[in-house]
């Protein structure tokens, strides 16, 4: 569904439009967590390693919903909770996310960071980085997400450093 976005844009540049439509880094982190890690609730997003503040999380979820990138519905088992899902408009971001992964994998500064990911994540990053045509990977992920699944389903994340310190 194509929606007319509200508010004024700074320019008609497609890159600027995308940046303004996504808001900020937190929006991409939320979408990443939904597509790759299957996060669906407010509490799930608070557990991200990036440590998003509660006020920013609430704002970003509302923004993404307003932009039509995610949707929410009541949790059928607990009416006090809401379940967030990626919409088709959000699924359309998958190619961009894969390009960001490939770009990072080619950047020596990214490789200098202390690795904390799982073996499955490392394999996935290398697969994306080496792919000349990512269309097949995009299609696989789109099918997973449309089916209510996610990329690292069944993968146990390594414990984050702040959890170990507690």
Phi, psi and omega in degrees: 000125178271125180242147174277124180283150181269160177089164180270148176254151182290328180203177178262012178295130180299325178292314177299318179302314180298315180299315179292327179288330180271337175092283182200186183299328183296325179299315179292324178296318179296312179297318176303312182297327179288313184286318186267328185243000175070023179290139186224346184238161177307314179298322177300315182293327179295338181276001180297146180301334183287349175059062179290136178289149184300320181292323179290319179301311180301317180296314182293319178298316179296319179297312181297324177292316179299323180281354179079017181274329174228164173228163178226153176211159179295144175290124183296336181265341180213097186298346178282341181261158174240144178254129179257141178226151176281132177273177176301323178297323176288321178299329178296346179278349184304313179303320179295317179298319179295322177294324177294321177297313181297318179298315179297319182295338178268358185262122182297331178293326176293320180293337180283345179290152178292119182290131180233357185282170178279168176299320180297320178296315181299317178297318180297314180301317181292322177299314180295316183296324183274343183292126176282324178234111186274005185302319180295318179295317178302312181298318178301314182291319179300317179297318178301310184294319178298331179274006179081016180252187181209165190299309185261037178300130180085353179274130178268121180289145174293149181295135181286152181304323182289333176287322178295325183287339183287000000 
